[in-house]
């Protein structure tokens, strides 16, 4: 009996000896599940911490332009992958390979026997340890791992962008876009691509990618911020009209408050350009609507905003257009609109006065806008026959500035109208100087001939007209030949582009090229065509910029695709520029024909007067004279110096010439003496 009891104790001891490790293993396994959860929680906390650090770095990074503030915010609030993916998958660091079972949210089926009696628990768990992982566990691990890898690829692209490795970031994002299985990540990947291209200076390519995001509609996560990036790109491109169509397309959407006034200005500019184009093709009624929209949008911008002066300038032009377009139909309305235009331009002048502390680009923009306002005020008064007021405003344009030569030329006409021939001719001396040989002022010679004709100096007038015909008749013939060819629109631009290329490369030009060069300068006097031409040159420069990138990027599929898209944009712009070029060439051909006709008319009048003078001389036996030397003085103010002009030009003298009429009509001299006598009495 004792022996039997001993055996029972031995069996019990062996049972305990075998079951102890099993229970420990079972406990450890359950604890692993708990530890897995604990580790999982820790990983999530770590990821969260890392995410905060990343966001903080993006927000507080030194020397980050304004456009990056929104970009960083987007990256920190971007969706962190599939909701079913565990938090550990959010981090850019791969999950540890030793814990493949950690993603399982449910305990594995092998854990169920642990709830049974101890002997069964030990035996079942031991058997399960020899089996492969449960199918459910394997399924969950593979599914979540796949989603994690996809997200990690995008996170890697974002990380490259943050590390200023824009070429690699762009290629990584483009690779994601090429995978149709990752449709859910495409919008964010395109957003990363667009920003990377912007950082690389490929602004037109960047605009193309942002446009694709916007085309997806306002429900897209990055729709609003992509609208913001349009403004950043508009400040980098030479021609802001490149994005005007894009902005107008989304005019009905709510723009972020900080860009709202800039958006209103750009939209007003879009309607102004559109209205002017409609006027050119005779669609006056539709043009009226566009100009009314310009005035409405200008009223929505606060006076204290930086874009208010520019919007006010557009408003003034819209009023001036309405005043001149409807002057015949309704004189009262026309005069009211003209006065509104004058007041708008005066407001622009007041707002753009030089201010202390205002320097750099802002001061430069104010100065340019102020000049344009003075020019418009001068033209408005000239059109209303108020020539002295016109001269007053033209003299406000500073010497050497962009509008200075145009102001000198227009001032010459205003001075001619009030009989100040000496000042008019003095301005024309500046325009004919070698410093401005490439400028296009064909009418200057006609004005000079008219002034000499008015002063009875017929021989000089004829010589000036001969010079005009010798210079501009070949230009007329070449223009006439171009217009009559009826080429495709793009071919008209190609003619001008060839001249530009020869100028750029410094190639030798023949006689025809010299004439075409004059035509090019003539065509580019149209500001819309000039801006479109600038955009084409900018696009071509961007296409050349790809050649300066690293070989991996340069020969990538992304580069090939972007270059194709830029070629499409260039073709579209060339077609647009060609239409404008043809229209400008046709209008200039008409103007040149009119100038040549006026020249012939003046020549005929001059010849007739000379004939009459010769007949009178014959009748009087050669004692008749129609020209008499004038009395003049070389006295000048104390702050001036009289220096006789002998054909040489000095840069610091330009714009200061005062022509002295040493001789002219006898009748004019007599009339002047009578006026002086009347004033003395």
Secondary structure as UniProt FT lines:
FT   HELIX           2..60
FT   TURN            62..63
FT   HELIX           66..76
FT   TURN            83..84
FT   HELIX           87..90
FT   TURN            97..98
FT   HELIX           100..103
FT   HELIX           109..115
FT   HELIX           118..129
FT   HELIX           135..162
FT   TURN            163..164
FT   HELIX           166..177
FT   HELIX           180..185
FT   HELIX           186..199
FT   TURN            200..201
FT   HELIX           203..215
FT   TURN            218..219
FT   TURN            221..222
FT   HELIX           223..236
FT   HELIX           240..243
FT   HELIX           244..249
FT   TURN            250..252
FT   HELIX           257..280
FT   TURN            281..282
FT   HELIX           284..299
FT   TURN            303..304
FT   TURN            306..307
FT   HELIX           308..325
FT   TURN            327..329
FT   HELIX           331..351
FT   TURN            356..357
FT   HELIX           360..383
FT   TURN            384..385
FT   HELIX           387..394
FT   TURN            395..396
FT   TURN            399..400
FT   TURN            402..403
FT   HELIX           404..417
FT   TURN            418..419
FT   HELIX           421..431
FT   HELIX           434..436
FT   TURN            437..438
FT   HELIX           443..454
FT   TURN            455..456
FT   HELIX           458..484
FT   HELIX           489..505
FT   HELIX           511..523
FT   TURN            524..525
FT   HELIX           527..545
FT   HELIX           546..548
FT   HELIX           551..554
FT   HELIX           557..619
FT   TURN            620..622
FT   STRAND          627..629
FT   TURN            638..639
FT   HELIX           651..653
FT   TURN            654..655
FT   STRAND          663..665
FT   HELIX           666..680
//
